[in-house]
Amino acid sequence: MNPAGQAVALGLLAALVAADVRAGSSRAGLNVSATVLPVAHVQWADRPAFLDISAVDARRGYIEVPEPQDMLVSSNSPSGVLLSVAPLPAPIRAVVLIGLGPDLELQAGGGEVVQRWAHAGSETLRLRMRFLLSPACQAGRYEWPLRLTAIPLSD
């Protein structure tokens, strides 16, 4: 119920209570319900701002992120979340995510991964990543390429 609706409901309740106090012989009831919409979000613990690709990485065709990245996923949905990976920018042609079950390779167009759990709340996911590079990749500093969002799952 929006704030205006809540104010109207509280006003009606106050009027009914006041009428009950004055009359002394009548009773009134008011049922109020609320619906909580499912929400979810992702928060990285300490994600790098950049991905530094060396000449060796570019020749090899991939770069392993040396440290696992912790990601806190929170949702009020007891069913879990759908993690949506945004399309990857050049020179990344794919990403391999390690830590969400079987290793998962997502192409440059992005993709989605279902993470189920049996309760609402937060889960910390520890991900290792391998970025597969395009053949035209040049050594350099690139903005961190991985963007994830969380969408709550319904029952």
N, C-alpha and C positions, 0 to 999 in steps of 0.2 A: 504494500500500500504506500503510495507516495505521501510526502509530508502534509499536503493539503488534505488528503483523505484522512490521515491520522488526526489532524486538527478537528475535522468535522465529526469524526467518530468520538473523540474525547469530549467535544462540546455536547453531543447528544447524550453521552453517558452522564455528564455533569447535570444536564437538564433533567434526565430521568431520576437521578439520585435526589436532586433538589425537590422534584415533584413527589417522590416517595416520602421524603422527610416531612413535607407540608401536609400531604394527604393522610399519611399514617396507615393507610389500609391497602394500598396497591403495591404490586411487585412488578419489576421489569428486568429483563435480561438482555444482554448484548453479547453476541459471539464475535470475537475478533480473531482473524487468522492472518498469518504472514507466510509468504513464500520466499525462501532464500534461494537466489539464483546461483548456479555453480560457477565458480571462478577458479582460475589457476594462473600461476606465474612462475617464472624461472629467474633465479638469481645466481650469478657466477660468484664463487668465493674470491678468486684472484686470477681472472682471465687476463692474459697479455693483451696489450693494445695493438701489438704488431706481430707479424710473422716475418722473421728474417730468413730469407732463402739464400743459401750460399751457392757459389758456382758448382760445387760438388753435388749439392742437392739438385740443382737444375739439370746437370748431366745425368744423374742417377734416375731422375723422374719422380721423386717423392721426397717428402720431408716428414720425419717422425717428430712430433712434439715431445720434448724430452721428459717433461713432468706431467703426471695426470692432472686433469682439471676437475675440480669439485664444483658441482652444480646443485643448488638447492631447488627442488621442485615442490611447490606448495599448492594444495587444492583442497576445497571443501567437498569434493566429489569422492565418495567411498569406492568408486570403481576405478580410479586412476586417471591418467591423462594421455592425451595424444601429443607427442612432441613433434612439432613441425620445423623442419630445417629449411631455411630460406635458400633460394638459388645461390650458388657459389660464384664469386667473381673470378675473372681471369686473373692470374694464370692457373687457377685451381680447376682441375677437370673432374675431381671426385674427392670424397673424404671417406675414410674408413673409421668408424666409431667402434671402440673396443670398451666394453663394460656395460652394455645394455642387453646382455644375453649373448647370443652368437655374434661374432664380428659382423658388422653391417657396413656395406659399401653403398654410398649414395652418390649418384652422378651429379654433375653441375646444376641440373635442374632442381635439386633439393629433394625432399621426400618427407615421409611421416613415419613415426615409430610409436607404437602403442606401449605404454608402461602401465600395467595393472597392479593394483594393490587392494587390500581388503579393508581399508580404513581411510577416512579423510585425515589430512594432516600434511606433513612434510617428509620428503625423502631426500637424502643426499646421494647423488649419483656421481661416481668417480669415473671419468672418461679419459681414455687414452685416444690419441688421434694421429692418423697418418694422412697427410694431404698428398694426393696424386697430382702431379704437375703436368701442364700441357707441354708439348714438345718445343713450343716457342718461348717457354719461360726463361726469363732473365734473372740473374741474381739481384737481390735488392730487398728493401724493407717494404712490406705490404700491410695494409690495414688488416686486422684480424678477420679472417674470411668466414668464420662460422657464426651464424645467427640462428638461435633457437627460440621458439615460443611454445607455450603450453596451452592446450585446450582441454577443459575438463570433459571426462567421459560421462555419459548418462548411463543409468542402469540398463 
